Amino acid sequence: MTIHQLSVFIENKSGTLVKVLKLLKEEGIQLIASTIADTAEYGICRIICSQPSKAFEVLKAAGIAVTLTEVFAVELDDVPGRAADAIEIFANEGISIAYLYSFLLGGKGVLIFRTDNAEKAREVIVSRGLTVVPEKDLSKLL
């Protein structure tokens, strides 16, 4: 029910993001979505890609600080307000969202999020009939 996301810790200086992206490019790994949150000294680049385990190993071998975490990917109809509806479901159940980003893929909206209570989020997803995007299906939608 979850997918794997890379969290790459990079310095806020010219060329560090390029190094990460070039390594993935050289290995034929396709980016599906990415986002960067930054502070004064470093950034956290979160990446959903076609081959997360391979990407993790490639970046780790290059000495780049990277983690592989599980996040949820919920599919939504591409209609205004669907993201608000989905997040409201979790909020009403007392589930906090640690971070979230979204994108359109294959004519559908996709919400990627991490929560403080993964087990309860799984229960809500099942009980409310929300559609999750399996990891194997993400790269098929490219």
C-alpha positions as CSV (number, residue, x, y, z in Angstrom):
1,M,0.0,0.0,0.0
2,T,3.0,2.3,0.3
3,I,5.7,3.3,-2.2
4,H,9.4,4.1,-1.7
5,Q,10.7,7.6,-1.7
6,L,14.3,8.8,-1.6
7,S,15.2,11.6,0.7
8,V,18.5,13.1,-0.4
9,F,20.4,15.5,1.9
10,I,22.2,18.1,-0.2
11,E,24.2,21.2,0.6
12,N,22.8,24.5,-0.6
13,K,25.5,25.2,-3.0
14,S,25.8,25.2,-6.8
15,G,26.3,21.8,-8.4
16,T,25.1,19.5,-5.6
17,L,21.7,18.8,-7.1
18,V,23.2,18.4,-10.5
19,K,25.4,15.6,-9.1
20,V,22.4,13.7,-7.8
21,L,20.4,14.1,-11.0
22,K,23.3,13.1,-13.2
23,L,24.0,9.9,-11.3
24,L,20.3,8.9,-11.7
25,K,20.4,9.9,-15.4
26,E,23.5,7.8,-16.0
27,E,21.8,4.7,-14.5
28,G,18.6,5.2,-16.6
29,I,16.5,6.0,-13.6
30,Q,13.4,8.1,-14.5
31,L,12.2,10.8,-12.1
32,I,8.4,10.7,-11.5
33,A,8.2,13.5,-8.9
34,S,10.5,15.5,-6.8
35,T,10.4,18.3,-4.3
36,I,13.0,20.2,-2.3
37,A,12.6,21.7,1.2
38,D,15.6,23.8,2.3
39,T,17.2,25.6,5.2
40,A,20.2,27.9,5.0
41,E,22.8,25.2,4.8
42,Y,21.2,22.2,3.3
43,G,18.1,20.9,1.5
44,I,16.1,17.7,1.5
45,C,15.3,16.5,-2.0
46,R,12.5,14.0,-1.9
47,I,12.3,11.9,-5.1
48,I,9.8,9.3,-6.4
49,C,11.5,7.4,-9.3
50,S,11.2,4.4,-11.5
51,Q,13.8,2.3,-9.6
52,P,14.0,3.5,-5.9
53,S,16.1,0.7,-4.6
54,K,18.7,1.0,-7.4
55,A,18.7,4.8,-7.0
56,F,19.3,4.4,-3.3
57,E,22.3,2.1,-3.9
58,V,23.8,4.4,-6.6
59,L,23.6,7.5,-4.5
60,K,24.8,5.7,-1.3
61,A,27.8,4.3,-3.3
62,A,28.6,7.9,-4.4
63,G,28.8,9.0,-0.8
64,I,25.6,11.0,-0.9
65,A,23.5,11.1,2.3
66,V,20.2,9.3,1.3
67,T,17.4,7.4,2.9
68,L,14.7,5.2,1.5
69,T,11.3,5.7,3.2
70,E,7.8,4.5,2.7
71,V,5.2,7.0,1.9
72,F,1.6,6.8,0.7
73,A,0.5,7.6,-2.9
74,V,-3.2,8.2,-3.2
75,E,-4.8,8.6,-6.6
76,L,-7.4,11.3,-7.1
77,D,-9.6,12.3,-10.0
78,D,-8.3,15.4,-11.7
79,V,-11.0,17.7,-10.4
80,P,-10.7,20.8,-8.3
81,G,-11.0,20.1,-4.6
82,R,-10.2,16.4,-4.6
83,A,-7.0,16.9,-2.6
84,A,-8.8,18.9,0.0
85,D,-11.4,16.1,0.3
86,A,-8.7,13.5,0.7
87,I,-6.8,15.4,3.4
88,E,-10.0,16.2,5.2
89,I,-10.7,12.5,5.6
90,F,-7.3,12.0,7.3
91,A,-7.7,15.1,9.4
92,N,-11.2,14.0,10.6
93,E,-9.6,10.7,11.8
94,G,-6.9,12.6,13.8
95,I,-4.1,11.7,11.4
96,S,-1.4,14.3,11.0
97,I,0.4,14.8,7.7
98,A,4.1,15.4,8.2
99,Y,4.6,16.5,4.6
100,L,2.8,16.2,1.3
101,Y,3.4,17.0,-2.4
102,S,1.3,16.2,-5.4
103,F,1.4,15.9,-9.2
104,L,-0.6,14.8,-12.2
105,L,0.3,11.5,-13.8
106,G,-1.7,9.7,-16.5
107,G,-4.7,12.0,-16.2
108,K,-5.0,11.5,-12.4
109,G,-3.9,13.5,-9.4
110,V,-1.4,11.8,-7.1
111,L,-0.9,12.9,-3.5
112,I,2.3,11.7,-1.9
113,F,2.4,12.0,1.9
114,R,4.0,10.8,5.1
115,T,2.1,10.6,8.3
116,D,2.8,10.1,12.0
117,N,0.4,7.1,12.1
118,A,0.9,4.8,9.1
119,E,-1.2,2.0,10.5
120,K,-4.2,4.2,11.1
121,A,-3.7,5.8,7.6
122,R,-3.8,2.3,6.1
123,E,-7.0,1.5,7.9
124,V,-8.6,4.8,6.7
125,I,-7.5,4.2,3.1
126,V,-9.1,0.8,3.1
127,S,-12.3,1.8,5.0
128,R,-12.9,4.9,2.9
129,G,-12.2,3.1,-0.4
130,L,-9.4,5.4,-1.4
131,T,-7.3,4.3,-4.4
132,V,-3.6,3.9,-3.8
133,V,-1.0,3.9,-6.6
134,P,1.1,0.7,-6.3
135,E,4.8,1.4,-6.8
136,K,5.0,-1.0,-9.8
137,D,2.3,1.1,-11.5
138,L,4.0,4.5,-11.2
139,S,6.6,4.0,-13.9
140,K,4.0,2.4,-16.2
141,L,2.0,5.6,-16.1
142,L,5.0,7.6,-17.6
